[in-house]
C-alpha cells in the first residue's frame, strides 16, 4: 500500500507540468461539451479523440482520452437537467429529478448537486482503482489460455444480457462482432478469411474506423433522423451546492459510489446501468421515496455519483484482464493498444507505474469538471443553443479525417461509413451497439487463447471445464444464458 502511495505521488509529479495540466483541462472541457450536446455520446467523443491523438506521445494521448471520458460522462447532466434530454445515455436517470428541480426554479442547485455527485463518484472509483487493481492483477496472473477464452466470451454474453430489453438481440450483436473480428488473415498461417478476394479486407477490419462508424457516424444519422426541437434554457440560480446537500446524503453518495464501481467492473455493462442501479438502490433505502421523480436531491445525487464512479470502475478489468467494462472503455483500451500500452495481467509486472498514472489522470480530470461545474456553467450551457445543422457536418468531417489518418487508407473511410450505416439500422431494430463493439475488441483475445489452449491440450476440450477458474466462468456463462431464457419465457417477452 505504501509503495502505491509513492508511485501515485510520482505520477502526480510527472503530470504536474503546465503543458500536461493544459491538456487535461482542455480535454476535460471538450468532454463536457461533447457530453452536453444531445446525441454525442462518450463513446463517440473517445472514438473521435483517439484519431486526433495518434501523433502525440502515449502518456499525453491517454491523458487527453481519459479526461475526455470523465468530462463527457459528467457533461451529459447539463442537458438532462436543463432540457430533459440526456446528453449521454448515462445521464438518462438524471432527467427524472434534475429536470423536475429545474422546473421548480432550482436548475442551478440541481447542476451543483450533479457536479458534487460526479466528483465524489469519480473519487470513490479512483480509490478502488488504485487499491484493487494491483490485487486483481495478481489474481489474473493465475489465468491461463482456457480462462481468458471463457472470460472474453463472458464479456460478450453479459454485455448482450444487460444492454438491451431483449438479450437475444444483444447476443446476436455480440456474435456479429466476433465474426467481424475474424475477417482478414488468421494469425497462425496467414490464411485469408471472409476477404472474398478483396485485398484491403485481407488486412482485417481496423478497430478505430469501425468504432468511429458505429458510435460516431451512426449517432449522426440517428440525430439527423430526429428533428431537434428549439432549445429554451431557463434562468438558473447559483450552482454552488449547499453543504447540507452533501452531508445529509453521505450514505447515498457512498452507496452509489460502491454500486457504480462494482457495475463498472462487470464487462460490457456501462455507465447507464450504474446510474439506474444507484438510483433504484437510493429509492429503496430513502425515507423520501415519494420525492423521487418529482425533484429529489437524493435521487439526482445517486444517479450522478453512480455513473461517474463507473468510469474508474470500468478501467479495472481493462488494466487487469484486457477486457473493457463499458463501450467507452473499449475504445480507450483500443487506444492504449495503438499507443503501445499492453493492458492485461502482466501490466502489474511489466509496467505497474501505469496504473497509478491512470489514477493521476483521472484526478486531473476530476479537478477539471469541478472547475467547469462551479465556475463556467453559465458559459458552457450556451453550447446547447448551437443548431444541429452546424454540429453534424463538423462531426462528419472529424469522423472521415480521423478514420483516414489511422493508416492513410481510403478503405478505412469506407469501413467507417459501412459501420455507421450498419449501426444506424441495428439501432432502428433495437440491437445494442455495446455487444457488437465488445465482440470486435474481444474477438482477437478469444481466438488467440482458444488456439493456444487447444495446442496446450493437444486438442482436448476437457481442461476448459475441469480447471477450477475456467469451470466457474463457464458455469457463469451457461447459467446466465439459461436463466435469461427461462425468465423471458416466463414473462412471454421473447420467442426463445
C-alpha positions in Angstrom: 0.0 0.0 0.0 2.8 2.4 0.9 4.5 1.6 -2.4 1.3 2.5 -4.1 1.2 6.0 -2.5 4.8 6.5 -3.6 4.1 5.6 -7.2 0.9 7.7 -7.2 3.0 10.7 -6.0 5.5 10.0 -8.7 2.7 10.1 -11.3 1.4 13.4 -10.0 4.8 14.9 -10.2 5.3 13.7 -13.8 1.9 15.1 -14.9 2.2 18.3 -12.9 3.8 20.3 -15.7 2.0 23.3 -17.2 1.7 21.6 -20.6 0.1 18.5 -19.2 -2.3 20.5 -17.0 -3.3 22.5 -20.0 -4.0 19.3 -22.0 -6.0 17.9 -19.1 -8.2 21.0 -18.7 -8.7 21.4 -22.4 -9.7 17.8 -23.0 -12.0 17.8 -20.0 -13.7 20.8 -21.5 -14.0 19.1 -24.8 -15.5 16.1 -23.0 -18.0 18.2 -21.1 -19.1 19.9 -24.3 -19.4 16.6 -26.2 -21.3 15.1 -23.4 -23.7 18.0 -23.0 -24.7 18.0 -26.7 -27.6 15.6 -27.1 -26.7 12.7 -29.5 -22.9 13.0 -29.0 -22.1 10.1 -26.6 -19.0 9.5 -24.5 -18.0 6.6 -26.8 -18.3 8.9 -29.8 -16.1 11.5 -28.1 -13.4 9.0 -27.3 -13.5 7.5 -30.8 -13.0 10.9 -32.4 -10.3 12.0 -29.9 -8.4 8.7 -30.5 -8.0 9.7 -34.1 -6.8 13.1 -33.2 -4.1 12.0 -30.7 -2.3 9.4 -32.8 0.8 11.6 -33.2 1.1 12.6 -29.6 3.3 10.8 -27.0 1.4 7.9 -25.4 1.2 9.5 -21.9 -0.2 12.7 -23.3 -2.6 11.0 -25.7 -4.0 8.7 -22.9 -4.3 11.7 -20.6 -6.4 13.5 -23.2 -8.6 10.5 -23.7 -9.2 9.8 -20.0 -10.0 13.4 -19.3 -12.4 13.4 -22.3 -14.0 10.2 -20.9 -14.6 11.6 -17.5 -15.7 15.0 -18.8 -18.3 13.6 -21.3 -20.0 11.4 -18.7 -20.3 14.4 -16.4 -21.3 16.7 -19.3 -24.4 14.7 -20.1 -26.1 16.0 -16.9 -26.2 19.6 -18.3 -28.8 18.9 -21.0 -30.5 16.3 -18.8 -31.2 19.0 -16.1 -32.0 21.9 -18.4 -33.7 20.3 -21.4 -34.8 16.9 -20.0 -32.7 15.4 -22.8 -29.8 13.2 -21.6 -26.6 14.3 -23.3 -25.3 10.7 -23.0 -27.2 7.5 -22.1 -25.5 7.6 -18.7 -27.5 10.7 -17.8 -30.9 9.3 -18.5 -31.6 8.7 -14.8 -30.6 12.3 -14.0 -33.5 13.6 -16.1 -36.1 12.3 -13.7 -35.2 14.6 -10.8 -32.8 17.0 -12.4 -35.4 18.4 -14.8 -38.0 18.4 -12.1 -35.8 20.6 -10.0 -35.2 22.9 -12.9 -38.9 23.3 -13.5 -39.2 24.3 -9.8 -36.7 27.1 -10.4 -33.7 25.2 -8.9 -31.7 24.4 -12.0 -28.6 25.9 -10.5 -28.9 23.8 -7.4 -29.5 20.7 -9.5 -26.4 21.3 -11.5 -24.4 21.9 -8.3 -25.7 18.6 -6.9 -24.8 16.9 -10.2 -21.3 18.3 -10.1 -20.8 17.2 -6.4 -22.1 13.7 -7.1 -19.9 13.4 -10.2 -16.7 14.5 -8.3 -17.4 12.3 -5.3 -18.3 9.3 -7.5 -15.1 9.6 -9.5 -13.0 9.9 -6.4 -14.6 6.8 -4.9 -14.0 4.9 -8.1 -10.4 6.1 -8.2 -9.8 4.8 -4.7 -10.8 1.3 -5.7 -9.0 1.6 -9.0 -5.8 2.3 -7.1 -6.4 -0.2 -4.3 -7.9 -3.2 -6.1 -6.1 -3.2 -9.5 -2.8 -4.5 -8.1 -4.7 -7.2 -6.2 -6.8 -8.3 -9.1 -3.7 -8.1 -11.3 -2.0 -10.6 -9.1 -5.1 -12.9 -9.2 -5.2 -12.5 -13.0 -1.7 -14.0 -13.3 -3.3 -17.3 -12.4 -5.4 -17.1 -15.5 -4.3 -19.2 -18.5 -5.5 -19.5 -22.1 -8.6 -21.5 -21.0 -9.7 -18.9 -18.5 -9.1 -16.0 -20.9 -11.2 -17.7 -23.6 -14.1 -18.0 -21.3 -13.6 -14.5 -19.9 -13.7 -13.0 -23.4 -16.9 -14.9 -24.2 -18.4 -13.9 -20.8 -17.8 -10.2 -21.7 -19.8 -10.6 -24.9 -22.6 -12.6 -23.2 -23.0 -10.3 -20.2 -23.0 -7.2 -22.4 -25.8 -8.7 -24.6 -27.8 -9.5 -21.4 -27.6 -6.2 -19.7 -27.6 -3.6 -22.5 -31.0 -4.1 -24.1 -34.5 -5.3 -23.5 -34.0 -8.5 -25.5 -30.9 -10.5 -24.7 -31.2 -12.5 -27.9 -30.6 -9.3 -29.9 -27.6 -8.4 -27.7 -26.1 -11.9 -28.2 -26.6 -11.7 -31.9 -24.9 -8.3 -32.0 -22.0 -9.7 -29.9 -21.6 -12.8 -32.1 -21.6 -10.4 -35.2 -18.8 -8.5 -33.5 -16.8 -11.7 -33.1 -17.4 -12.6 -36.7 -16.2 -9.1 -37.8 -13.0 -9.6 -35.7 -12.3 -12.7 -37.6 -12.2 -11.0 -41.0 -8.7 -11.0 -42.5 -5.7 -13.2 -42.2 -5.8 -15.8 -39.4 -2.8 -15.3 -37.1 -1.1 -18.7 -37.3 -0.9 -19.5 -41.1 -1.9 -16.2 -42.7 -4.9 -17.8 -44.4 -7.4 -15.2 -45.7 -10.9 -15.5 -44.1 -14.0 -13.7 -45.4 -11.9 -11.5 -47.7 -13.6 -12.6 -50.9 -10.6 -11.6 -52.9 -10.6 -8.0 -51.7 -7.0 -7.1 -50.8 -8.0 -4.4 -48.3 -10.3 -6.9 -46.4 -7.4 -9.4 -46.2 -5.7 -7.0 -43.8 -8.7 -7.1 -41.5 -11.0 -4.5 -40.2 -9.3 -1.7 -38.3 -10.8 -1.3 -34.9 -10.9 2.6 -34.7 -12.7 3.2 -38.0 -15.3 0.5 -37.0 -15.8 2.2 -33.6 -15.9 5.7 -35.2 -18.6 4.5 -37.6 -20.6 2.5 -35.1 -20.7 5.3 -32.5 -19.9 8.4 -34.5 -21.5 8.3 -37.9 -24.4 6.1 -36.7 -25.1 8.7 -34.0 -25.1 11.5 -36.6 -27.6 9.5 -38.7 -29.8 9.0 -35.7 -29.6 12.6 -34.7 -30.5 13.7 -38.3 -33.5 11.4 -38.3 -34.9 13.1 -35.2 -35.5 16.8 -35.7 -34.1 19.0 -32.9 -36.7 21.0 -31.0 -35.9 24.7 -30.4 -33.8 25.0 -27.2 -35.1 27.2 -24.4 -32.8 27.5 -21.4 -34.4 28.8 -18.3 -32.6 31.2 -16.0 -31.0 29.4 -13.0 -29.7 30.3 -9.6 -26.3 29.7 -8.1 -24.6 26.4 -8.9 -22.6 26.3 -5.7 -24.1 23.3 -3.8 -25.3 23.7 -0.2 -23.1 22.0 2.4 -26.3 20.3 3.7 -26.9 18.6 0.4 -23.6 16.8 0.7 -23.6 15.9 4.4 -27.2 14.9 4.5 -26.8 12.3 1.8 -23.3 10.9 2.5 -24.7 7.4 2.8 -26.3 7.8 -0.7 -23.0 9.1 -2.1 -21.0 6.2 -0.6 -23.6 3.5 -1.6 -23.9 4.9 -5.1 -20.1 5.1 -5.5 -19.7 1.4 -4.5 -22.5 0.4 -6.8 -21.2 2.4 -9.7 -17.7 1.0 -9.3 -19.0 -2.6 -9.0 -21.1 -2.2 -12.1 -18.1 -0.8 -13.9 -16.0 -3.9 -13.1 -18.6 -6.1 -14.8 -17.6 -6.4 -18.5 -19.8 -4.6 -21.0 -22.4 -3.1 -18.7 -21.7 0.6 -18.7 -22.4 3.9 -17.0 -26.2 3.9 -17.8 -26.7 0.7 -15.9 -24.6 2.1 -13.0 -26.8 5.2 -12.9 -30.1 3.3 -12.8 -28.8 0.8 -10.3 -27.7 3.5 -8.0 -30.9 5.4 -8.4 -33.0 2.3 -7.7 -30.9 1.5 -4.6 -31.3 5.0 -3.3 -35.0 5.0 -3.8 -35.4 1.7 -1.9 -33.3 3.0 1.1 -34.7 6.5 1.1 -37.1 8.0 3.7 -38.3 10.3 0.9 -39.5 7.8 -1.6 -42.4 10.0 -2.6 -40.0 12.7 -3.8 -38.2 10.5 -6.4 -39.2 11.6 -9.9 -40.6 14.9 -8.6 -37.4 16.7 -7.8 -35.5 14.6 -5.3 -32.0 15.8 -4.4 -31.1 12.4 -3.2 -32.2 10.7 -6.5 -30.1 13.1 -8.6 -27.1 12.7 -6.3 -27.4 8.9 -6.6 -27.6 8.8 -10.3 -24.7 11.2 -10.9 -22.5 9.5 -8.3 -23.2 6.1 -9.7 -22.5 6.8 -13.4 -19.3 8.7 -12.7 -18.0 6.1 -10.3 -18.4 3.6 -13.1 -15.7 5.3 -15.2 -12.7 4.3 -13.0 -14.5 1.0 -12.2 -14.6 0.2 -15.9 -10.9 0.7 -16.1 -10.2 -2.1 -13.5 -11.0 -5.0 -15.9 -9.3 -3.1 -18.8 -6.0 -2.9 -16.9 -6.0 -6.3 -15.2 -7.8 -8.5 -17.7 -7.7 -6.5 -21.0 -11.5 -6.7 -21.0 -13.4 -3.4 -21.2 -16.0 -2.7 -18.6 -18.1 -0.5 -20.9 -18.3 0.7 -24.5 -16.2 3.9 -23.9 -13.7 1.8 -22.0 -13.4 -0.5 -25.1 -12.4 2.5 -27.2 -10.0 3.6 -24.6 -8.4 0.1 -24.4 -8.1 0.1 -28.2 -6.3 3.5 -27.9 -3.9 2.0 -25.3 -3.0 -0.8 -27.7 -2.5 1.7 -30.5 -0.2 3.7 -28.3 1.9 0.7 -27.3 0.4 0.1 -23.9 -0.5 -3.6 -23.3 -3.2 -3.9 -20.7 -3.7 -7.3 -19.1 -2.4 -9.5 -16.2 1.2 -8.7 -16.9 0.8 -4.9 -16.6 1.5 -5.1 -12.8 4.7 -6.9 -13.6 5.9 -5.0 -16.7 4.5 -1.5 -16.0 3.0 -1.2 -12.6 3.5 2.6 -12.7 0.9 2.9 -15.5 -1.9 2.0 -13.1 -1.1 5.0 -10.9 -0.6 7.1 -14.0 -4.3 6.4 -14.9 -5.4 7.3 -11.4 -3.5 10.6 -11.6 -5.0 11.3 -15.0 -8.5 10.8 -13.5 -7.6 13.1 -10.7 -6.8 15.9 -13.1 -10.0 15.2 -15.0 -12.0 15.4 -11.7 -10.4 18.8 -10.9 -11.3 19.9 -14.4 -15.0 19.0 -14.1 -15.1 20.6 -10.7 -13.8 23.9 -12.1 -16.1 23.9 -15.1 -19.1 22.8 -13.0 -18.7 25.6 -10.4 -17.2 28.5 -12.5 -18.1 28.1 -16.2 -21.6 26.6 -16.1 -23.4 29.7 -17.4 -21.0 29.9 -20.4 -20.9 26.2 -21.1 -24.7 25.7 -21.2 -24.8 28.2 -24.2 -23.3 25.3 -26.2 -26.8 23.7 -26.1 -28.0 26.6 -28.3 -25.8 25.6 -31.2 -28.0 24.5 -34.1 -27.8 20.9 -35.1 -27.0 21.7 -38.8 -23.7 23.3 -37.6 -22.7 20.3 -35.5 -23.4 17.4 -37.9 -21.1 18.4 -40.7 -18.2 19.1 -38.3 -18.6 15.7 -36.7 -18.8 14.0 -40.0 -15.6 15.6 -41.2 -13.9 14.6 -38.0 -15.1 11.0 -38.4 -13.8 10.9 -42.0 -10.5 12.5 -41.4 -9.9 10.5 -38.2 -10.6 7.2 -39.9 -8.3 8.1 -42.8 -5.5 9.2 -40.5 -5.1 5.8 -38.9 -3.3 4.2 -41.8 -3.7 6.7 -44.6 -6.1 4.3 -46.5 -9.3 5.5 -48.1 -10.7 2.0 -47.4 -10.8 2.9 -43.7 -13.2 5.7 -44.5 -15.4 3.2 -46.4 -15.3 1.0 -43.3 -16.4 3.9 -41.1 -19.3 4.6 -43.4 -20.3 1.0 -43.6 -20.3 0.6 -39.9 -22.2 3.8 -39.4 -25.0 2.6 -41.7 -24.9 -0.8 -40.1 -25.1 0.7 -36.7 -28.0 3.0 -37.7 -30.1 0.1 -38.9 -29.2 -2.1 -36.0 -30.3 0.6 -33.6 -33.5 1.1 -35.5 -34.4 -2.5 -34.9 -33.4 -2.5 -31.2 -29.9 -4.1 -31.4 -27.5 -2.6 -28.9 -24.1 -1.4 -30.0 -22.0 -2.3 -26.9 -22.0 -6.1 -27.5 -21.1 -5.5 -31.2 -18.1 -3.3 -30.1 -17.1 -5.7 -27.4 -17.2 -8.6 -29.9 -14.8 -6.7 -32.2 -12.5 -5.8 -29.3 -12.5 -9.3 -27.7 -12.5 -11.3 -30.8 -8.8 -11.4 -31.1 -8.3 -12.3 -27.4 -10.9 -15.1 -27.7 -9.4 -16.6 -30.9 -5.7 -16.5 -29.8 -6.5 -18.1 -26.4 -8.7 -20.7 -28.0 -5.8 -21.7 -30.3 -3.3 -21.6 -27.5 -5.4 -23.7 -25.2 -6.1 -26.3 -27.9 -2.3 -26.5 -28.7 -1.5 -26.9 -25.0 -4.1 -29.7 -24.5 -3.4 -31.3 -27.9 -7.0 -30.8 -29.0 -8.6 -32.0 -25.7 -11.6 -29.8 -24.6 -11.8 -31.2 -21.1 -9.4 -28.6 -19.5 -11.9 -25.9 -20.5 -14.3 -27.5 -17.9 -12.1 -29.1 -15.4 -9.7 -26.3 -14.4 -11.3 -24.6 -11.3 -11.4 -20.9 -12.5 -12.2 -22.0 -16.1 -15.1 -24.1 -14.8 -16.5 -21.3 -12.7 -16.5 -18.8 -15.6 -18.0 -21.4 -17.9 -20.8 -22.1 -15.4 -21.5 -18.4 -15.1 -21.9 -18.1 -18.9 -24.2 -21.1 -19.2 -26.1 -20.1 -16.1 -26.6 -16.6 -17.4 -27.9 -17.8 -20.7 -30.2 -20.4 -19.1 -31.6 -18.0 -16.5 -32.2 -15.3 -19.1 -34.0 -17.7 -21.4 -36.1 -19.1 -18.5 -37.0 -15.6 -17.2 -38.0 -14.3 -20.6 -40.1 -17.4 -21.4 -42.0 -16.9 -18.2 -42.6 -13.3 -18.9 -43.6 -14.0 -22.5 -41.3 -11.3 -23.9 -39.4 -13.4 -26.4 -40.0 -16.4 -28.6 -36.9 -18.2 -27.3 
